[in-house]
């Protein structure tokens, strides 16, 4: 999702071409559970930029209103627009949710990954789900998001495929909770309803240790694994950030960011899976404001210092993480990282 946005922002093209590139993106306001987008502002974003990035898991055996936001990231671009920071929210973080009446949700305590589901009911769809997650995280972090990006994992996989795969390194043999090895030795998607992937099923596909150019299905599947890994969801967060960095590198070296035709191919690959709340800005202006991502250093940060932080029926955000969010809120992440290098994720 991020590399697609970086691409559209990074290429300098005529406004008519930018309009064509963005015409198929579904844009709506998420602040009121799916209300119409406000009248577009004809100007680029200035100052620091904070985006909420959601990867939604709509599996083959699920209805579209039964999705969860399994990947939750926050992107901070400082006012200098010379770098960008990625921060992940653990899926099992316990949060207090306000009521979301249009979806029939009375509010309450639960895991952040579940909140997208609660907000999307009664026909509220992605706008309602993303709107509720955005409102909760604004309350938790104090960050006012300038925009929201939502992409279904199927569309994310298609974007990677359109790029010809990406180069990733597997640190240790990792079994898949989504694929089995069939009788021909090929990966086969698990279609069993309700299968959560734990414990390991006999014949589970194994991502073997080593570095290689991965096909789209393998890159996405590897980045989604948490079972059996030493730090579970924290290893997964790190792998997902590594995938985004790998995609950005591939797009840069393959000339995608300077070629409107190639960017158009990526958008078509994402299809209807890519949704945006641009905060009331014209999609073209919003994406052009993100041109910094095409050239900026993308810095990955660890939530909770990369270690599980138990709290209630899930986990909590520790004091250091709240300080990190506070630094983002006041646009001082560079200072925070300099003082707390242990929050940097390895590349």
C-alpha positions as CSV (number, residue, x, y, z in Angstrom):
1,X,0.0,0.0,0.0
2,X,2.8,2.4,1.0
3,X,4.9,1.8,-2.1
4,X,1.9,2.4,-4.4
5,X,1.3,5.7,-2.7
6,X,4.9,6.7,-2.8
7,X,5.0,5.9,-6.5
8,X,2.0,8.1,-7.4
9,X,3.4,10.9,-5.3
10,X,7.0,10.4,-6.5
11,X,6.4,10.9,-10.2
12,X,5.9,14.4,-11.6
13,X,3.2,14.3,-14.2
14,X,0.6,16.6,-15.7
15,X,-2.5,17.1,-13.5
16,X,-4.6,15.4,-16.2
17,X,-2.4,12.3,-16.0
18,X,-2.5,12.3,-12.2
19,X,-6.2,12.5,-12.4
20,X,-6.4,9.5,-14.6
21,X,-4.1,7.5,-12.3
22,X,-6.2,8.3,-9.3
23,X,-9.7,8.1,-10.8
24,X,-10.3,4.4,-9.9
25,X,-9.3,4.9,-6.2
26,X,-12.3,4.8,-3.9
27,X,-12.1,7.9,-1.7
28,X,-14.4,8.6,1.3
29,X,-14.4,10.1,4.7
30,X,-14.1,7.6,7.6
31,X,-14.7,10.0,10.5
32,X,-18.4,9.4,10.8
33,X,-18.6,5.8,9.9
34,X,-18.8,6.3,6.2
35,X,-20.1,9.8,5.6
36,X,-19.4,11.4,2.2
37,X,-16.0,12.8,1.7
38,X,-15.8,16.6,2.5
39,X,-15.4,19.1,-0.4
40,X,-11.8,18.6,-1.7
41,X,-9.2,21.1,-0.9
42,X,-7.1,22.1,-3.9
43,X,-3.7,22.3,-2.2
44,X,-1.0,19.9,-1.0
45,X,-0.4,18.9,2.6
46,X,2.2,20.9,4.4
47,X,4.1,20.4,7.6
48,X,4.3,17.0,9.3
49,X,2.1,14.2,7.9
50,X,0.6,11.3,9.8
51,X,-1.1,8.4,8.1
52,X,-2.9,5.3,9.3
53,X,-2.2,2.2,7.2
54,X,-4.5,-0.8,7.5
55,X,-4.1,-4.2,5.9
56,X,-7.4,-6.0,6.0
57,X,-7.7,-9.8,6.0
58,X,-10.8,-10.9,4.0
59,X,-10.2,-14.6,3.5
60,X,-11.6,-16.8,0.8
61,X,-14.1,-18.4,3.2
62,X,-15.3,-15.1,4.8
63,X,-17.9,-12.5,4.1
64,X,-16.5,-9.0,3.4
65,X,-18.1,-7.7,6.6
66,X,-16.2,-10.3,8.6
67,X,-12.8,-8.8,8.1
68,X,-10.2,-7.8,10.7
69,X,-7.4,-5.3,10.4
70,X,-4.5,-7.7,11.0
71,X,-1.9,-5.1,10.0
72,X,-2.0,-1.7,11.6
73,X,0.8,0.8,11.0
74,X,1.3,4.5,11.5
75,X,3.5,6.5,9.1
76,X,5.0,9.8,10.3
77,X,6.6,12.2,7.8
78,X,8.3,15.1,9.7
79,X,7.8,18.7,8.5
80,X,11.3,18.5,6.9
81,X,9.9,15.9,4.5
82,X,13.3,14.2,4.2
83,X,12.5,10.9,6.0
84,X,9.6,8.8,7.1
85,X,9.0,6.6,10.1
86,X,6.9,3.4,10.3
87,X,5.4,2.2,13.6
88,X,3.3,-0.9,14.0
89,X,0.4,-1.4,16.5
90,X,0.3,-4.9,17.9
91,X,-2.9,-6.7,16.8
92,X,-3.7,-7.9,20.3
93,X,-3.4,-4.5,22.0
94,X,-6.3,-4.0,24.4
95,X,-8.1,-0.7,23.8
96,X,-11.3,1.0,25.0
97,X,-13.6,1.7,22.1
98,X,-16.3,4.4,21.9
99,X,-19.7,3.5,20.6
100,X,-20.1,3.4,16.8
101,X,-23.9,3.6,16.4
102,X,-24.2,3.3,12.7
103,X,-22.6,-0.1,12.9
104,X,-24.7,-1.1,15.9
105,X,-21.6,-1.2,18.2
106,X,-22.1,0.0,21.7
107,X,-18.4,0.3,22.5
108,X,-16.3,-1.5,25.1
109,X,-12.9,-3.1,25.7
110,X,-11.3,-5.4,23.2
111,X,-8.3,-6.1,20.9
112,X,-7.5,-3.5,18.3
113,X,-7.6,-6.1,15.5
114,X,-11.3,-6.7,16.3
115,X,-12.4,-3.0,16.1
116,X,-12.4,-2.9,12.3
117,X,-15.0,-5.7,12.3
118,X,-17.2,-3.8,14.8
119,X,-17.1,-0.6,12.9
120,X,-17.9,-2.3,9.5
121,X,-21.2,-3.9,10.4
122,X,-24.6,-2.9,9.1
123,X,-23.3,-2.0,5.8
124,X,-20.7,0.5,7.0
125,X,-17.9,-1.3,5.2
126,X,-14.3,-0.2,5.1
127,X,-15.3,3.4,5.9
128,X,-16.9,2.4,9.2
129,X,-14.1,-0.1,10.1
130,X,-11.3,2.3,9.4
131,X,-13.2,5.1,11.0
132,X,-13.5,3.3,14.3
133,X,-9.9,2.2,14.3
134,X,-8.8,5.8,13.5
135,X,-10.9,7.2,16.3
136,X,-9.5,4.7,18.8
137,X,-5.9,5.2,17.9
138,X,-6.3,9.0,18.0
139,X,-7.5,8.6,21.5
140,X,-4.7,6.2,22.4
141,X,-1.8,8.0,20.8
142,X,-3.0,11.6,20.6
143,X,-2.0,11.7,16.9
144,X,-4.4,13.4,14.5
145,X,-4.2,11.4,11.3
146,X,-4.1,13.3,8.0
147,X,-5.3,10.4,6.0
148,X,-6.1,6.7,6.0
149,X,-5.1,3.9,3.6
150,X,-6.8,0.6,3.5
151,X,-5.9,-2.4,1.3
152,X,-7.1,-5.9,1.4
153,X,-4.3,-8.5,1.4
154,X,-5.4,-9.9,-1.9
155,X,-4.8,-6.5,-3.5
156,X,-1.5,-6.2,-1.7
157,X,-0.4,-9.6,-3.2
158,X,-1.4,-8.4,-6.7
159,X,0.7,-5.3,-6.4
160,X,3.8,-7.4,-5.4
161,X,3.1,-9.7,-8.3
162,X,2.9,-6.7,-10.7
163,X,6.4,-5.7,-9.4
164,X,7.8,-9.2,-10.3
165,X,8.2,-10.2,-6.6
166,X,10.6,-8.7,-4.0
167,X,13.9,-9.7,-2.4
168,X,13.6,-10.8,1.2
169,X,15.6,-12.8,3.7
170,X,14.1,-15.5,5.9
171,X,15.9,-15.6,9.2
172,X,14.9,-19.1,10.2
173,X,12.6,-21.8,8.9
174,X,9.1,-20.6,9.3
175,X,6.0,-22.7,8.9
176,X,2.9,-21.2,7.3
177,X,-0.5,-21.0,8.9
178,X,-2.1,-20.3,5.5
179,X,-0.6,-22.9,3.1
180,X,0.0,-26.6,3.0
181,X,2.4,-28.5,0.8
182,X,0.2,-30.6,-1.6
183,X,1.0,-34.0,-3.1
184,X,3.0,-32.3,-5.9
185,X,5.1,-30.4,-3.4
186,X,3.4,-27.1,-4.3
187,X,1.9,-24.6,-1.9
188,X,-1.9,-24.9,-1.5
189,X,-4.0,-22.4,0.3
190,X,-5.9,-23.7,3.4
191,X,-9.6,-23.2,2.9
192,X,-10.7,-24.8,6.1
193,X,-13.3,-22.4,7.7
194,X,-12.2,-20.9,11.0
195,X,-8.7,-22.3,10.9
196,X,-6.5,-20.1,13.0
197,X,-3.2,-21.8,12.2
198,X,-2.2,-23.1,15.6
199,X,-0.9,-25.6,16.4
200,X,1.1,-26.4,13.2
201,X,-0.8,-28.7,10.9
202,X,1.0,-31.8,9.4
203,X,2.3,-30.8,6.0
204,X,2.4,-27.1,6.6
205,X,4.4,-25.2,4.0
206,X,7.7,-24.1,5.3
207,X,9.5,-20.8,4.3
208,X,13.1,-22.0,4.2
209,X,15.9,-19.9,5.7
210,X,17.8,-17.8,3.2
211,X,17.6,-14.8,1.0
212,X,15.9,-14.8,-2.4
213,X,13.5,-13.0,-4.8
214,X,10.1,-14.1,-3.5
215,X,7.0,-14.5,-5.6
216,X,4.1,-12.4,-4.4
217,X,2.2,-15.2,-2.5
218,X,5.4,-16.2,-0.6
219,X,6.5,-12.7,0.3
220,X,3.1,-11.8,1.7
221,X,2.6,-15.1,3.4
222,X,6.0,-15.0,5.1
223,X,5.4,-11.4,6.3
224,X,2.1,-12.5,7.9
225,X,3.4,-15.4,10.0
226,X,3.6,-15.2,13.8
227,X,3.1,-18.8,15.1
228,X,6.3,-20.5,16.1
229,X,8.4,-17.4,15.9
230,X,10.5,-16.4,18.9
231,X,8.7,-13.1,19.4
232,X,5.5,-14.0,17.7
233,X,3.6,-10.9,16.5
234,X,6.7,-8.7,17.1
235,X,8.6,-10.7,14.6
236,X,5.7,-10.4,12.2
237,X,5.6,-6.6,12.6
238,X,9.3,-6.5,11.8
239,X,8.9,-8.7,8.7
240,X,6.0,-6.6,7.5
241,X,8.0,-3.5,7.7
242,X,10.9,-5.3,5.9
243,X,8.5,-6.2,3.1
244,X,7.4,-2.6,2.7
245,X,11.0,-1.5,2.6
246,X,11.8,-4.2,0.0
247,X,8.9,-3.1,-2.1
248,X,10.1,0.5,-2.0
249,X,13.6,-0.5,-3.0
250,X,12.3,-2.7,-5.8
251,X,10.1,0.2,-7.1
252,X,13.0,2.6,-7.0
253,X,15.5,0.3,-8.8
254,X,13.0,-1.0,-11.3
255,X,12.1,2.5,-12.5
256,X,8.5,2.3,-11.3
257,X,8.5,5.6,-9.6
258,X,9.4,7.6,-12.7
259,X,7.0,5.8,-15.1
260,X,3.3,6.7,-15.1
261,X,2.5,3.6,-17.2
262,X,4.1,1.3,-14.6
263,X,2.4,3.1,-11.8
264,X,-0.9,2.6,-13.6
265,X,-0.2,-1.1,-13.7
266,X,0.3,-1.2,-10.0
267,X,-2.9,0.6,-9.3
268,X,-4.8,-1.8,-11.6
269,X,-3.2,-4.7,-9.8
270,X,-4.5,-3.3,-6.5
271,X,-7.9,-3.0,-8.1
272,X,-10.8,-2.3,-5.8
273,X,-8.7,-3.4,-2.8
274,X,-7.2,0.1,-2.3
275,X,-9.2,2.6,-0.4
276,X,-8.3,6.1,0.8
277,X,-9.4,8.8,3.2
278,X,-7.4,11.8,2.0
279,X,-8.6,14.1,4.8
280,X,-10.6,16.2,2.4
281,X,-7.7,16.8,-0.1
282,X,-7.9,16.1,-3.8
283,X,-6.5,12.5,-4.3
284,X,-3.9,13.9,-6.7
285,X,-2.8,16.6,-4.4
286,X,-2.8,14.2,-1.4
287,X,-0.6,11.7,-3.3
288,X,1.7,14.4,-4.7
289,X,2.3,15.5,-1.1
290,X,3.7,12.0,-0.4
291,X,6.4,12.3,-3.2
292,X,8.9,12.6,-0.3
293,X,8.4,8.8,0.3
294,X,9.9,8.1,-3.1
295,X,13.2,9.4,-2.0
296,X,13.1,9.6,1.8
297,X,14.7,7.2,4.2
298,X,12.1,4.8,5.5
299,X,12.9,4.1,9.2
300,X,11.3,1.2,10.9
301,X,10.6,1.5,14.7
302,X,9.8,-1.1,17.3
303,X,6.6,-0.9,19.3
304,X,7.2,-1.9,23.0
305,X,10.9,-2.2,22.1
306,X,10.1,-5.3,20.1
307,X,9.0,-7.4,23.1
308,X,5.5,-8.6,24.2
309,X,4.1,-6.4,26.9
310,X,1.2,-8.3,28.7
311,X,-1.8,-6.5,29.8
312,X,-5.3,-7.8,30.6
313,X,-6.6,-10.2,28.0
314,X,-4.0,-9.2,25.5
315,X,-1.2,-6.7,25.6
316,X,-0.6,-3.1,26.4
317,X,1.5,-0.2,25.0
318,X,4.4,0.4,27.4
319,X,5.7,3.7,28.7
320,X,8.5,3.9,26.1
321,X,6.1,3.3,23.3
322,X,3.8,6.1,24.5
323,X,6.9,8.4,24.6
324,X,7.5,7.4,21.0
325,X,4.0,8.3,20.0
326,X,4.3,11.6,21.9
327,X,7.5,12.3,19.9
328,X,5.6,11.7,16.7
329,X,2.8,13.9,17.9
330,X,5.2,16.8,18.5
331,X,7.3,16.0,15.4
332,X,10.4,15.0,17.4
333,X,10.8,11.4,16.3
334,X,14.4,12.0,15.1
335,X,15.3,13.1,18.6
336,X,13.6,10.2,20.2
337,X,15.4,7.7,18.0
338,X,18.7,9.3,18.7
339,X,18.1,9.0,22.5
340,X,16.5,5.5,22.2
341,X,18.3,3.6,19.5
342,X,16.9,0.3,20.9
343,X,13.6,1.3,19.2
344,X,15.1,1.0,15.8
345,X,14.2,-2.2,13.8
346,X,17.0,-3.9,11.9
347,X,16.7,-3.4,8.2
